[in-house]
Amino acid sequence: MTLAQEVEVMLARQLGATVLERGRRYLHEDRVVSLQDSDRLTMAEVAGSGRRPYQVLVGLAEDGSLLHQGCSCPLAGGCPHVAAVALLSAQRQLGQWRHELDALLDERVQHPRLGLQFDPGKGTGAQRRITLTPVQRGRLGNWVRTGIDWADLRHRHQPVAAHPAAPTLNSLRQLLVDTGWYDHAPVVLNGDPVAWRLLGEIAATEVELVWCRQGHVELVEEPLLLGVDLRAEADGGLSLQPGLSTSHGEQVVGADMIGEPPVAVWSTQGERARLHRIERSTDPVTAGLARRGRPLRIPAAEREAFRAKYLPRIRRSNLVGSLDASVPLPADPEPALQLTLTYLGGHRIGLVWGHRYRSAELDLTVGLALDPDDPLARDHDAEAALLRRLQRPDLRLPRTDDGHLAATAELEGLAAADFVTDQLPLLAEAGVEVVVIGDLPEYRRSTDAPVVEVGVGDLGRTDWFSLQVEVRVAGREVPIGLVMQAVGSIQKLVLPDGLVVDTAGEQFDELRSLMLQARRLADPETGELRIGVEQLGLYEQLVALGVVGRQAAAWRRRVERLVQDSPQPPPDPPAGLRASLRPYQKQGYGWLTALMDAGLGGLLADDMGLGKTVQALAAVQQRREAGEQRPVLVVAPTSVVGNWAAEAARFTPDLRVRTIESTLRRQGESLPDLVAVNDLVVTTYSLLRLDSAEYAGIEWSVVLLDEAQTVKNHRSKGYQAVRRLRADSVIAISGTPMENQLMELWALLSICAPGLFDDPEQFAADYQRPIERDHDDQRLAQLRGRIRPFLLRRTKESVAADLPPRIEQVVRVELAPAHQRAYRTRLSRERQRVLGLLDDPQGNRMQIFAALTRLRQLALGPQLIDDGLAGVPSAKIDTLLGRVRELAAEGHRALVFSQFTRFLAQVAERLSAEGIAHAYLDGATKNRAAVIEAFREGEAPVFLISLKAGGVGLNLTEADYCFLLDPWWNPATEEQAIDRTHRIGQQRPVMVYRLISAGTIEERVLALQQSKRDLFTQVIGGRSGSANRLDPDELRSLFTG
């Protein structure tokens, strides 16, 4: 058995023969798309069935066995992907020894003795060139050119081409000669650093560097620097010529420079030669002096002009020295940016910018603009660098139209004070020299925080109070009118005594925004600011900015219990309540009674399943025991009317309850007679709309709107019917008070807190557009503060610590091949049609959603849209039944939800065929209460429920499994369904399975859900969300991915 076969046997034992065979097939199919080895670890990417390859990590031992393995596929290891990478890694490791051994054997090959000959030529300086020629040892031991040339180094049949240095020599020749391999042009050394590096590599091999006299050539590693040598002449003039120095600054005298421009220094001693590389200089002065061949002379009369205007320019780009030390070279003056600030009187300042050059021999300031008559050589690069240091976002300096720093400027008033207090310290940090001329006023910025005092006065009315707001800074009153004017770019105030007050802070911004809202409440006749109890949120936000001033006693009495963090404990539950309230339910009960006692309404938005009904009933019972005789009206969806009657009978049996299940005309009973003998009347939204006038004619004590999101559309007839009801308090109850946009929240608040936001257009301008479109966090915080006294929401995670966990899992179901083909065919057809309809999404809305519905149904089962595909099985039903059989055998019970009743009916048929007992509920179910009670009291392990019929109002804690057969982009609907079992009273963990058909629109709907939760979480809090409305981009994504 070969070593490779032994490795495969070992891998088969570790991974299994089937997995190994699939891995071998993956390898042959070139599915291993990338591979990287590192210290016996191999990282690779292997193509799978999806669009993204799997990430694989494999580590092999010396004998080829697996030490480490991992894969990003669902199996996480022990998979064909690991097998494919392990096989490839083993092949590579088993072949490595051959490469290493070949290299060792190659070292034993005897190569000819090879040399590289340097010929410096004849003549002097620029006339000379260093020519390179390959040589070999002759029979007499000397170096000869006979029998070898540059072409031999690249011909494989020549022995010298096998020399280890041949590739490097070929690279050197190709770098230095650009006329091709078959030209006999000489190879001439130049100043290219790469060529010198290759020479160093060649010298480190067996190749000897020699010169014409057979002597050795030494390459000096450290290069010499070419610069300018400045010398004093006897007549007082100066001379300039090329000069060399080491990197340590030591001058090199008498060097023989070769080439033009100079590339090397050649020196000999006996039979040895030394070769120094000259660092290449690109400056034209140095190159020109070297090319000139003789010194450049400066007459004595021009010496100072040369030192002032030319020498600094030469020194900026050249190494300048004086080899004989005859010319002293002091440091050149460097420019400094200077600002001259002149006080012109009347809070006006003048600004003049310039560059100052200063040294032992010079102190001169020039303007920003270049002038050919400047008496010195200006360092333009240094000046530009200084100006670039002023290009900081915190420096607000006067500039020209093209963005350059204004050479001169004049500032006045607040701009002058702002420049002195803000900009001068920053300019000093930036290294600017500031010269002040005149007596500059002592502008100072207040460091004291503003103190906002908010008070409420008594206007002698029960509905309105006067609002008093005063701002003080450093003990000085700041007129509120000036604060309101300080907006936009002018957010500083200069008080009469010169104190600069910065109103750009968050506190002032918040105050201005709140005062704009408060001014809308001003008395239309007197203009006096006023506030009502409905504006408690606005008052609390103002108070949060400062301190509380004088408060009218009547105001304190009305609001003290409405503050959610009030230190006052909630009142005791009423005597007639037959329930033990949890702590958070006591808080909710206290909040509701405080609202009702104040004649106000609110929005109870607790998470579904936290007992909102019992909290509301407790508040109703308390009012009844306090002597309230007027009836309470409950308006609810038809599906939960019976639940209200049952809950009232259970928790508040002393209340007389009457449910209305048909129109008053059909019932044959007048509403006044009916309510006269009952404490609690329960009706539906539909019946309220149909008999709106009769319900509006009754003076109710309290109106409770259950599932209040039903009237979220303020243009609907149901909303109008609710608005016409007369009651001291309207309490909206909804776990999802906002199912699509902020205007839905406004609709509910306009019902239960009608004085909070009067005008929907103003609410849209103040909050909806800034929050939804502009993502304005400040407006979001303001809105939350305004609605805070009238909205109470607690999530299950925050208050029900004893609630068992909810475990969610997405189960992706692979469709059968025939099902996949049918889906892809339909998708292609619908995509072409819908993308054209999206040019007018509003006008074509019905057609677009019809196409979406067809695709969603097809993802469930092909027979839902095409009877001709009745024989194609539904993989989703097969998956569901497999899991249901298991959980039923273990004694668990499950709720199964779908939006499509035809699909639920198909599931019911399969359950019956399998002999699995089940209950069924949809909108057509007549004996709804009996069906629900039968499941709760019976033993059927499965309850099939349509989302519309059973998504709300049910308490089904008998089940501990929940299946969602088809996703919808409104996550609130799914949350409501899940909360039928995951709610107070549940004792077991709840398992939630979302069945998603792979490769279908369902996957895109699932991805869309999360983004649709964000707005709800930001405004209301908690984990519900909404997505009933899709914009054109979202619709397009559902069809195109």
Residue pairs with C-beta under 8 A, 6 or more apart in sequence:
1 9
3 64
3 94
4 90
4 91
4 94
6 63
6 64
7 63
7 64
7 65
7 90
7 94
8 20
8 87
8 90
10 63
10 64
10 65
11 20
11 64
11 65
11 66
11 83
11 86
11 87
11 90
12 20
14 65
14 66
15 23
15 66
15 78
15 82
15 83
15 86
16 78
19 78
19 79
19 80
19 83
20 83
20 87
22 80
22 83
23 80
23 81
23 82
23 83
23 84
23 85
23 86
23 87
24 83
24 84
24 87
25 80
26 32
26 46
26 80
26 81
26 83
26 84
27 84
27 87
27 88
31 46
31 47
31 48
31 84
32 44
32 45
32 46
32 84
32 85
32 88
33 44
33 45
33 46
33 47
33 53
34 44
34 45
34 53
35 42
35 43
35 44
35 85
35 88
35 89
36 42
36 43
36 44
37 89
37 92
40 59
40 60
40 61
40 67
41 57
41 58
41 59
41 68
42 57
42 58
42 59
42 60
42 85
42 88
42 89
43 55
43 56
43 57
44 56
44 58
44 85
44 88
45 53
45 54
45 55
45 56
46 53
46 54
46 56
46 71
46 81
46 84
46 85
47 53
47 54
48 54
48 73
48 81
54 71
54 72
54 73
54 81
55 71
55 72
56 70
56 71
56 72
56 81
56 82
56 85
57 68
57 69
57 70
57 71
58 66
58 68
58 69
58 82
58 85
58 86
58 89
59 66
59 67
59 68
59 69
60 66
60 67
60 86
60 89
60 90
60 93
61 67
64 90
64 93
64 94
66 82
66 86
69 77
69 78
69 82
69 86
70 76
70 77
70 82
71 77
71 79
71 81
71 82
73 79
73 81
109 162
111 159
111 160
111 162
111 163
111 164
111 206
112 136
112 137
112 159
112 160
112 163
113 136
113 137
113 206
113 208
114 134
114 135
114 136
114 160
114 163
114 165
114 206
114 207
114 208
115 134
115 135
115 136
115 137
115 143
115 207
115 208
115 209
115 210
116 132
116 133
116 134
116 135
116 169
116 202
116 207
116 208
116 209
116 210
117 132
117 133
117 134
117 135
117 143
117 145
117 210
117 211
117 212
118 130
118 131
118 132
118 189
118 209
118 210
118 211
118 212
118 217
118 273
118 275
119 130
119 131
119 132
119 133
119 211
119 212
120 128
120 129
120 130
120 211
120 258
120 266
120 273
121 127
121 128
121 129
121 130
121 131
121 258
122 128
124 256
125 256
125 257
125 258
125 260
125 262
125 293
126 259
126 260
126 262
126 290
126 291
126 293
128 258
128 259
128 266
129 186
129 188
129 189
129 258
129 259
130 188
130 189
130 258
130 259
130 263
130 264
130 266
130 275
131 186
131 187
131 188
131 189
132 172
132 173
132 176
132 187
132 188
132 189
133 145
133 150
133 187
134 145
134 148
134 149
134 150
134 152
134 153
134 160
134 169
135 143
135 144
135 145
135 148
135 210
136 143
136 144
136 147
136 148
136 160
137 143
137 144
138 144
138 146
142 214
143 208
143 210
143 214
148 160
150 169
150 173
150 181
150 187
151 181
151 182
152 158
152 160
152 161
153 160
153 161
153 163
153 166
153 169
153 170
153 173
154 161
154 166
154 170
154 181
155 161
160 166
163 206
163 207
164 205
164 206
165 202
165 205
165 206
165 207
168 198
168 201
168 202
168 205
169 202
169 207
171 198
172 187
172 195
172 198
172 199
172 202
173 187
175 192
175 194
175 195
175 198
176 187
176 188
176 189
176 190
176 192
176 195
177 183
177 185
177 186
177 187
179 185
189 195
189 199
189 263
189 264
190 259
190 263
191 259
191 261
191 263
191 264
191 277
191 278
191 280
193 280
196 219
196 277
199 209
199 219
200 219
200 221
202 209
203 209
203 219
208 216
209 216
209 217
209 218
209 219
210 216
210 217
211 217
211 268
211 273
213 271
214 271
215 268
215 270
215 271
215 272
215 273
216 271
216 272
216 273
217 272
217 273
217 274
217 275
218 272
218 273
218 274
218 275
219 275
220 274
220 275
220 276
220 277
222 246
222 247
222 276
223 247
223 276
223 277
223 278
223 279
224 244
224 245
224 246
224 252
224 255
224 265
224 276
224 277
224 278
224 279
225 244
225 245
225 246
225 247
225 278
225 279
225 319
226 242
226 243
226 244
226 261
226 262
226 278
226 279
226 281
226 286
226 290
226 319
227 242
227 243
227 244
227 245
227 281
227 286
227 318
227 319
227 320
227 321
228 240
228 241
228 242
228 243
228 285
228 286
228 289
228 314
228 318
228 319
228 320
228 321
229 240
229 241
229 242
229 243
229 251
229 321
229 322
229 323
230 238
230 239
230 240
230 320
230 321
230 322
230 327
230 329
231 238
231 239
231 241
231 295
231 322
231 323
231 324
231 326
231 327
232 238
232 322
232 326
232 327
233 239
233 297
233 300
235 300
236 300
236 303
237 297
237 298
237 299
237 300
237 302
237 303
238 297
238 298
238 303
238 306
238 327
239 295
239 296
239 297
239 298
240 289
240 295
240 296
240 298
241 289
241 294
241 295
241 296
242 257
242 262
242 286
242 289
242 290
243 251
243 252
243 319
243 321
243 323
244 251
244 252
244 255
244 257
244 265
244 278
245 251
245 252
245 319
245 321
246 252
251 321
251 323
252 265
253 323
255 265
255 267
255 276
256 265
256 266
256 267
257 264
257 265
257 278
257 290
258 264
258 265
258 266
260 290
260 291
261 280
261 281
261 286
261 287
261 290
261 291
262 278
262 290
263 277
263 278
263 280
264 275
264 276
264 277
264 278
265 275
265 276
265 278
266 273
266 274
266 275
267 273
267 274
267 276
268 274
281 287
281 318
283 317
283 318
285 314
285 317
285 318
286 318
289 295
289 296
298 306
308 375
308 376
308 377
309 376
309 377
310 377
311 320
311 332
311 377
312 332
312 376
312 377
312 379
313 377
314 320
315 329
315 332
316 332
316 379
316 381
320 329
321 329
322 328
322 329
330 359
330 360
330 361
331 359
332 359
332 379
333 357
333 358
333 359
333 362
333 376
334 357
334 379
334 382
335 355
335 356
335 357
335 378
335 379
335 382
335 383
335 386
336 355
336 356
336 357
336 358
336 386
336 431
336 433
337 353
337 354
337 355
337 356
337 383
337 386
337 387
337 389
337 390
337 431
337 432
337 433
338 353
338 354
338 355
338 356
338 365
338 432
338 433
338 434
338 435
339 351
339 352
339 353
339 427
339 432
339 433
339 434
339 435
340 351
340 352
340 353
340 354
340 435
340 437
341 349
341 350
341 351
341 424
341 434
341 435
341 436
341 437
341 440
342 349
342 350
342 352
342 436
342 437
342 438
343 349
343 436
343 437
343 438
343 439
343 440
343 441
344 350
344 410
344 438
346 412
347 412
347 413
347 416
347 417
347 441
348 410
348 411
348 412
348 416
349 410
349 411
349 412
349 416
349 419
349 420
349 440
350 408
350 409
350 410
351 398
351 406
351 408
351 409
351 410
351 411
352 407
352 408
353 367
353 368
353 405
353 406
353 407
353 408
354 365
354 366
354 367
354 368
355 365
355 366
355 367
355 368
355 378
355 383
355 386
356 363
356 364
356 365
356 433
357 363
357 364
357 365
357 366
357 376
357 378
358 364
362 376
364 375
364 376
366 374
366 376
366 378
367 407
368 387
368 405
368 407
369 407
370 378
370 380
386 431
387 405
389 430
389 431
390 397
390 405
390 427
390 430
390 432
392 426
392 430
394 426
395 423
395 426
395 427
395 430
396 422
396 423
397 405
397 406
397 423
398 405
398 406
398 409
398 411
399 405
399 406
400 406
411 419
413 494
414 490
414 492
414 493
414 494
414 500
416 443
417 441
417 443
417 492
417 494
417 498
417 500
418 492
418 500
420 440
420 441
420 443
421 443
421 444
421 445
421 500
424 434
427 434
428 434
441 498
442 498
443 498
443 500
444 498
444 499
444 500
445 499
445 500
445 501
445 502
446 473
446 474
446 499
446 500
446 501
446 502
448 473
448 474
449 507
450 471
450 472
450 473
450 478
450 501
450 505
450 507
450 508
450 546
451 471
451 472
451 473
451 546
451 547
452 469
452 470
452 471
452 507
452 511
452 542
452 545
452 546
452 547
453 468
453 469
453 470
453 471
453 472
453 546
453 547
453 548
453 549
454 467
454 468
454 469
454 539
454 542
454 543
454 545
454 546
454 547
454 548
454 549
455 467
455 468
455 469
455 470
455 548
455 549
455 550
455 551
456 465
456 466
456 467
456 468
456 531
456 539
456 550
456 551
456 552
456 555
457 465
457 466
457 467
457 468
457 550
457 552
458 465
458 466
458 552
458 553
458 554
458 555
459 465
459 466
459 530
462 554
463 532
463 533
464 530
464 531
464 532
465 530
465 531
465 532
465 552
465 554
465 555
466 528
466 529
466 530
466 531
467 518
467 521
467 529
467 530
467 531
467 539
468 529
468 549
468 550
469 480
469 511
469 515
469 518
469 529
469 542
470 477
470 480
470 549
471 477
471 478
471 480
471 483
471 511
472 478
473 499
473 501
474 499
476 495
476 497
476 499
478 493
478 495
478 501
480 515
482 493
483 493
483 503
483 508
483 511
483 512
483 515
484 512
484 515
484 516
486 492
486 493
486 503
486 508
486 512
487 512
491 502
491 503
491 504
491 508
492 500
492 501
492 502
492 503
492 504
493 500
493 501
493 503
494 500
494 501
495 501
507 545
509 778
510 541
510 545
510 778
510 782
511 542
511 545
513 778
513 779
513 782
514 538
514 541
514 542
514 545
514 782
517 538
517 766
518 529
518 531
518 538
518 542
519 529
520 762
521 529
521 530
521 531
521 532
521 535
522 528
522 529
522 530
523 530
531 538
531 539
532 755
533 555
533 558
533 559
533 562
533 598
533 600
534 600
534 753
534 754
534 755
534 756
534 790
535 755
535 756
535 786
536 559
536 562
536 563
536 789
536 790
537 756
537 785
537 786
537 787
537 788
537 789
537 790
538 785
538 786
539 559
540 563
540 785
540 788
540 789
541 782
541 785
541 786
544 785
558 598
559 598
560 566
560 568
561 568
561 590
561 594
561 597
561 598
562 591
562 594
562 595
562 598
562 600
562 789
563 789
564 591
564 788
564 789
564 792
569 590
570 586
570 587
570 589
570 590
570 591
570 593
571 589
571 590
571 593
571 622
573 579
573 581
573 586
573 589
573 618
573 622
574 618
574 621
574 622
574 624
574 625
575 625
576 621
576 624
576 625
576 652
576 653
576 654
576 655
577 617
577 618
577 621
577 651
577 652
578 650
578 651
578 652
578 653
579 614
579 618
579 650
579 651
581 589
581 614
581 615
581 618
582 611
582 799
582 800
582 984
583 799
584 610
584 794
584 799
584 800
585 610
585 611
585 614
585 615
585 618
588 604
588 606
588 612
588 615
588 792
588 794
589 615
589 618
589 619
589 622
591 602
591 792
592 602
592 604
592 615
592 616
592 618
592 619
592 731
593 619
593 622
593 623
595 601
595 602
595 729
595 731
595 790
596 619
596 623
596 702
596 728
596 729
596 731
599 728
599 729
600 729
600 753
600 790
601 729
601 730
601 731
601 732
601 751
601 752
601 753
601 754
601 790
602 729
602 731
602 732
602 752
602 753
602 789
602 790
602 791
602 792
603 708
603 731
603 732
603 733
603 734
603 737
603 748
603 749
603 752
603 753
603 787
603 790
603 791
603 792
604 612
604 615
604 616
604 731
604 732
604 733
604 734
604 792
605 734
605 735
605 737
605 791
605 792
605 793
605 1020
605 1022
606 612
606 615
606 735
606 792
606 793
606 794
606 795
607 735
607 793
607 794
607 795
607 796
607 979
607 1022
607 1023
607 1024
608 735
608 736
608 952
608 975
608 976
608 979
608 983
608 1024
609 796
609 979
609 982
609 983
609 984
610 794
610 796
610 799
610 800
610 983
610 984
611 984
612 733
612 735
613 643
613 644
613 647
613 706
613 733
614 647
614 651
616 704
616 731
616 733
617 647
617 648
617 651
617 652
617 655
618 651
618 652
619 702
619 731
620 632
620 652
620 655
620 679
620 680
620 702
620 704
621 652
621 654
621 655
623 632
623 701
623 702
624 654
624 655
624 679
628 701
629 701
630 699
630 700
630 701
631 675
631 678
631 679
631 680
631 681
631 698
631 700
631 701
632 679
632 680
632 681
632 700
632 701
632 702
632 703
632 704
633 681
633 683
633 695
633 698
633 700
633 702
633 703
633 704
633 725
633 727
634 644
634 680
634 681
634 682
634 683
634 703
634 704
634 706
635 683
635 684
635 685
635 688
635 703
635 704
635 705
635 706
635 722
636 644
636 682
636 683
636 684
636 685
636 705
636 706
636 707
636 953
637 684
637 685
637 706
637 707
637 710
637 952
637 953
638 684
638 686
639 928
639 949
639 950
639 952
639 953
639 954
640 706
640 707
640 952
640 953
640 954
641 659
641 661
641 682
641 683
641 684
642 659
642 928
642 929
643 953
643 954
643 955
644 657
644 659
644 682
644 706
645 657
645 659
645 682
648 655
648 657
648 680
649 657
655 679
655 680
656 677
656 678
656 679
656 680
657 678
657 679
657 680
657 681
657 682
658 674
658 675
658 677
658 678
658 680
658 681
658 682
659 682
659 683
660 667
660 674
660 681
660 682
660 683
660 684
660 687
661 684
661 687
662 687
663 687
663 690
663 691
664 670
664 671
664 691
664 694
670 694
671 691
671 694
671 695
671 697
671 698
672 697
672 698
674 681
675 681
675 698
683 695
685 710
685 711
685 718
685 721
686 718
688 695
688 718
688 721
688 722
689 717
689 718
689 721
692 720
692 721
692 724
695 721
695 724
695 725
696 721
696 724
696 725
696 726
698 726
699 726
699 727
700 725
700 726
700 727
700 728
701 727
701 728
701 729
702 727
702 728
702 729
702 730
702 731
703 722
703 725
703 727
703 729
703 730
703 731
704 731
704 733
705 711
705 722
705 730
705 731
705 732
705 733
705 734
705 751
705 752
706 733
706 734
706 953
707 733
707 734
707 952
707 953
708 732
708 733
708 734
708 737
708 748
708 751
708 752
709 734
709 736
709 737
709 738
709 739
709 744
709 748
710 718
711 718
711 719
711 722
711 747
711 748
711 751
712 719
712 737
712 738
712 739
712 740
712 744
712 747
712 748
713 719
713 744
713 747
714 743
714 746
714 747
714 750
714 760
719 747
719 751
722 730
722 751
723 750
723 751
729 752
730 751
730 752
731 752
732 748
732 751
732 752
734 748
735 975
735 976
735 979
735 1024
736 972
736 975
736 976
736 1016
736 1024
736 1026
737 744
737 745
737 748
737 791
737 1020
738 744
738 745
738 1015
738 1016
738 1019
738 1020
738 1026
739 970
739 972
739 1026
739 1028
740 1026
740 1027
740 1028
740 1029
741 768
741 772
741 1015
741 1029
742 763
742 764
742 767
742 768
742 771
742 772
742 783
742 1015
742 1019
743 760
743 763
743 764
743 768
745 787
745 1019
745 1020
746 757
746 760
746 763
746 764
746 768
749 756
749 757
749 787
749 790
750 756
750 757
750 758
750 760
752 790
753 787
753 790
756 786
756 787
756 790
757 763
757 786
766 779
767 779
767 782
767 783
770 776
770 779
771 779
771 780
771 783
771 1015
771 1018
771 1019
772 1015
780 1018
780 1019
783 1019
784 1019
791 1020
793 1020
793 1021
793 1022
795 1021
795 1022
795 1023
796 803
796 982
796 983
797 1023
800 984
803 982
803 983
803 984
803 986
804 986
804 987
804 988
804 989
804 990
805 989
805 990
806 978
806 982
806 989
806 990
806 992
807 989
807 990
807 991
807 992
808 992
808 993
808 994
809 991
809 992
809 993
809 994
810 994
810 996
810 1006
811 879
811 993
811 994
811 995
811 996
812 996
812 997
812 998
812 1003
813 875
813 876
813 879
813 995
813 996
813 997
813 998
814 875
814 998
815 823
815 859
815 875
815 997
815 998
815 999
815 1000
816 872
816 873
816 875
818 862
818 869
818 872
819 861
819 862
819 872
819 873
819 874
819 875
820 999
822 858
822 862
822 866
822 869
822 872
823 855
823 858
823 859
823 862
823 999
823 1000
826 854
826 855
826 858
826 865
827 855
827 1001
827 1039
830 851
830 854
830 855
830 1039
831 1039
831 1040
833 851
834 847
834 848
834 851
834 1035
834 1039
835 1036
835 1039
835 1040
837 844
837 847
837 848
838 844
838 848
838 1032
838 1035
838 1036
841 848
841 1031
841 1032
841 1035
848 1035
852 1001
852 1035
852 1038
854 865
855 1000
855 1001
856 900
856 966
856 1001
856 1002
856 1005
857 864
857 865
857 900
857 903
858 864
858 865
858 1000
859 966
859 997
859 1000
859 1001
859 1002
860 874
860 876
860 898
860 900
860 903
860 965
860 966
860 997
861 872
861 874
861 876
861 877
861 903
861 906
862 869
862 872
862 874
863 869
863 870
863 872
863 874
863 906
864 900
864 902
864 903
874 906
875 997
876 965
876 995
876 997
877 906
877 907
877 910
879 995
880 896
880 907
880 963
880 965
880 995
881 910
881 911
881 914
881 916
883 963
883 993
884 894
884 896
884 911
884 916
884 941
884 942
885 914
885 916
887 893
887 894
887 941
887 961
888 894
888 916
888 941
888 942
892 941
892 959
892 960
892 961
893 940
893 941
893 942
893 943
893 958
893 959
893 960
893 961
894 941
894 942
894 943
894 959
894 960
894 961
894 962
894 963
895 943
895 945
895 956
895 959
895 961
895 962
895 963
895 977
895 980
895 981
896 904
896 907
896 942
896 943
896 944
896 945
896 962
896 963
896 965
897 945
897 946
897 947
897 950
897 951
897 962
897 963
897 964
897 965
897 974
897 977
898 904
898 907
898 944
898 946
898 947
898 964
898 965
898 966
899 946
899 947
899 948
899 966
899 968
900 946
900 966
901 922
901 923
901 924
901 946
903 965
903 966
904 920
904 922
904 944
904 945
904 946
907 944
907 965
908 918
908 920
908 944
911 917
911 918
911 942
911 944
912 918
916 941
916 942
917 938
917 939
917 940
917 941
917 942
918 940
918 941
918 942
918 943
918 944
919 931
919 934
919 935
919 938
919 940
919 942
919 943
919 944
920 931
920 943
920 944
921 928
921 931
921 932
921 943
921 944
921 945
921 946
921 949
921 950
922 945
922 946
922 948
922 949
923 946
923 948
923 949
925 931
925 949
928 949
932 954
932 956
934 940
935 943
935 956
935 958
936 956
936 958
943 956
943 959
945 951
945 954
945 977
945 980
947 968
947 973
947 977
950 977
950 980
951 973
951 976
951 977
951 980
952 976
954 980
955 980
955 983
955 985
956 980
956 981
957 981
957 983
957 985
957 986
957 987
958 981
959 980
959 981
960 981
960 986
960 988
960 989
960 990
960 991
961 990
961 991
961 992
961 993
962 977
962 978
962 980
962 981
962 982
962 990
962 991
962 992
962 993
963 993
963 995
964 974
964 977
964 978
964 992
964 993
964 994
964 995
965 995
966 995
966 1002
967 974
967 994
967 996
967 1002
967 1005
967 1006
967 1009
968 974
968 1005
968 1027
969 1005
969 1008
969 1009
969 1012
969 1027
969 1028
969 1030
969 1034
970 1012
970 1025
970 1026
970 1027
970 1028
971 1009
971 1010
971 1012
971 1013
971 1024
971 1025
971 1026
971 1027
972 1016
972 1024
972 1025
972 1026
972 1027
974 994
974 1009
975 1023
975 1024
975 1025
978 990
978 992
981 990
982 990
982 992
994 1006
996 1002
996 1003
996 1006
997 1003
1001 1038
1001 1039
1004 1037
1004 1038
1004 1041
1005 1038
1008 1027
1008 1030
1008 1034
1008 1037
1008 1038
1009 1025
1009 1027
1012 1025
1012 1026
1012 1027
1013 1023
1013 1024
1013 1025
1013 1026
1014 1025
1015 1025
1015 1026
1016 1022
1016 1024
1016 1025
1016 1026
1017 1023
1017 1025
1030 1038
